[in-house]
Amino acid sequence: MTGQIDSPKKKFIDTALQLFSERGFYGASLADVADELGLTKQSILYHFKTKEALYGAVLADVSGRFDAIIEDVTALDQGAEKKLRFFLEKLMDHARDAPNDGRLIARELLDNLDRVETSRKWYLKTFLDKSVDLLTDLPKWRYRSEAERTAAAYQLIGAVSYFAISEPTLEAIWGKSKLEETKDVFLSTLLLRL
């Protein structure tokens, strides 16, 4: 069986994700992406007409992975509480397995201030909206305002993402044993706050 060969566009997106997550939108150039791949800047411009177009493709790719998480959760034939826990577990696993996705989102939230007014699309809107819907299905949250559900969903996503991407630092601070003990109870403790 032969493995699937990545298209040039996919290689550009993957490399740009790595660089944008490390350096931010302004800190990584098309030339940096090309250099990383041993190509010319023109080869990237052939597929993506501008740096903004490449960055948009990276954000769309990341968004697709988050959309897949929420689709898996909504397809689960379980009660609302189990769906929410499954959602948080999948989100934690994703944050550990693909830390550059979380880093890029954090950078986007911090670095996008100059571009936010001209930005045509926030790629994670569907994911965030469906995350809020998960809380709507919980009896305790059903009659809360949309603003309260949105705030709670955003806090849950933020807490999971922050914990997962900070695990290497926490292990260095606390040691592996304490980190593992904390990881074992992290989601349960988080869900108690709901």
C-alpha positions in Angstrom: 0.0 0.0 0.0 1.4 3.4 -0.9 1.1 6.4 1.2 -0.7 9.5 0.0 1.7 12.2 -1.2 1.0 15.7 0.0 0.1 18.2 -2.6 2.4 21.3 -2.9 -0.4 23.4 -1.4 -0.6 21.2 1.6 3.1 21.3 2.2 3.0 25.1 2.0 0.1 25.2 4.4 1.8 22.8 6.9 5.1 24.7 6.8 3.3 28.1 7.1 1.4 26.8 10.1 4.6 25.9 11.8 6.2 29.3 11.1 3.1 31.4 11.7 2.5 29.6 15.1 6.1 30.3 16.1 6.5 33.8 14.8 3.0 35.2 14.2 1.6 36.7 11.0 4.0 39.6 10.9 7.1 37.6 12.0 7.0 35.0 9.2 7.3 35.9 5.5 6.6 34.1 2.3 10.3 33.9 1.8 10.7 32.2 5.2 8.1 29.6 4.1 9.9 29.1 0.8 13.3 28.8 2.4 12.0 26.2 4.9 10.9 24.1 1.9 14.0 24.8 -0.2 11.8 26.6 -2.8 11.4 30.0 -4.3 8.9 32.6 -3.1 7.4 32.5 -6.6 6.5 28.9 -6.2 4.3 29.8 -3.2 2.9 32.8 -5.1 1.8 30.5 -7.9 -0.6 28.8 -5.4 -1.3 31.7 -3.1 -1.3 35.1 -4.6 -0.5 36.9 -1.3 0.8 36.2 2.2 -2.8 36.9 3.4 -4.1 34.2 1.1 -1.6 31.7 2.5 -2.5 32.7 6.0 -6.2 32.3 5.3 -5.6 28.8 3.9 -3.7 28.0 7.1 -6.5 29.3 9.3 -9.1 27.4 7.2 -7.0 24.2 7.6 -6.8 24.6 11.3 -10.5 25.5 11.5 -11.3 22.3 9.5 -9.7 20.2 12.3 -11.7 22.0 15.0 -14.9 21.6 12.9 -14.2 17.8 12.7 -14.0 17.7 16.5 -17.4 19.3 16.9 -18.9 17.1 14.2 -17.7 14.0 16.0 -19.2 15.3 19.2 -22.6 16.2 17.8 -22.8 12.8 16.1 -22.3 11.1 19.4 -25.5 9.4 20.5 -25.2 10.2 24.2 -26.6 12.6 26.7 -25.6 16.3 26.9 -23.2 15.8 29.8 -21.4 12.9 28.1 -21.2 14.9 24.9 -19.7 17.9 26.7 -17.1 15.7 28.4 -16.3 13.9 25.1 -15.9 17.4 23.5 -13.4 18.5 26.1 -11.5 15.2 25.9 -11.3 15.5 22.1 -10.2 19.2 22.4 -7.5 18.3 25.0 -6.2 15.4 22.8 -6.1 17.7 19.8 -4.3 20.4 21.7 -1.7 17.9 22.7 -1.4 16.3 19.3 -1.4 19.5 17.3 0.0 22.2 19.6 0.7 24.5 16.6 -3.0 24.8 16.0 -3.5 26.2 19.5 -0.4 28.5 19.3 -1.6 29.9 16.0 -5.0 30.7 17.4 -3.5 32.4 20.4 -1.2 34.4 18.1 -4.1 35.3 15.9 -6.1 36.6 18.8 -3.2 38.7 20.0 -1.7 39.8 16.6 -4.9 40.4 14.7 -5.7 43.7 16.2 -4.4 45.6 13.1 -6.3 43.3 10.7 -9.5 42.6 12.6 -11.5 45.4 10.9 -10.5 44.3 7.4 -10.7 40.6 8.1 -13.5 39.1 6.1 -13.9 35.9 8.0 -13.2 34.4 11.4 -12.6 30.8 10.6 -13.5 29.4 14.0 -16.9 31.0 14.2 -18.9 27.8 13.4 -16.8 25.8 15.9 -17.5 28.4 18.6 -21.2 28.6 17.8 -21.6 24.8 18.0 -19.6 24.7 21.2 -22.1 27.1 22.7 -24.9 24.9 21.5 -23.4 22.0 23.5 -24.1 24.0 26.6 -27.6 24.8 25.5 -28.4 21.1 25.6 -27.5 20.9 29.3 -30.5 21.4 31.6 -28.6 23.7 33.9 -27.7 26.0 31.0 -30.7 25.7 28.7 -32.4 28.8 30.0 -29.3 30.9 30.6 -28.7 33.8 28.2 -26.7 33.3 25.1 -24.1 35.6 26.4 -23.6 33.4 29.5 -23.4 30.2 27.4 -20.9 31.9 25.1 -18.8 33.0 28.0 -18.8 29.6 29.6 -18.0 27.8 26.3 -15.2 30.2 25.6 -13.8 29.7 29.2 -13.9 25.9 28.8 -12.2 26.0 25.4 -9.6 28.4 26.8 -8.9 26.4 29.9 -8.4 23.2 28.0 -6.2 24.8 25.4 -4.1 26.7 27.9 -3.6 23.6 30.0 -2.7 21.4 27.1 -0.1 23.7 25.5 1.5 24.5 28.8 2.0 20.9 29.8 5.8 20.9 29.0 6.3 24.0 31.1 4.2 22.5 34.0 6.1 19.3 33.8 9.4 21.3 34.2 7.9 23.2 37.1 6.1 20.4 39.0 7.7 17.2 37.7 6.1 14.4 35.7 4.3 12.8 38.6 2.4 15.9 39.8 1.5 16.8 36.2 0.1 13.4 35.5 -2.0 13.6 38.7 -3.3 17.0 37.7 -4.0 15.8 34.2 -6.1 12.9 35.6 -8.5 15.2 37.4 -8.3 18.3 35.1 -11.5 17.7 33.1 -13.5 16.5 36.1 -12.5 19.6 38.1 -13.3 21.8 35.1 -16.8 20.2 34.7 -17.6 20.7 38.4 -17.6 24.4 37.8 -20.5 24.1 35.5 
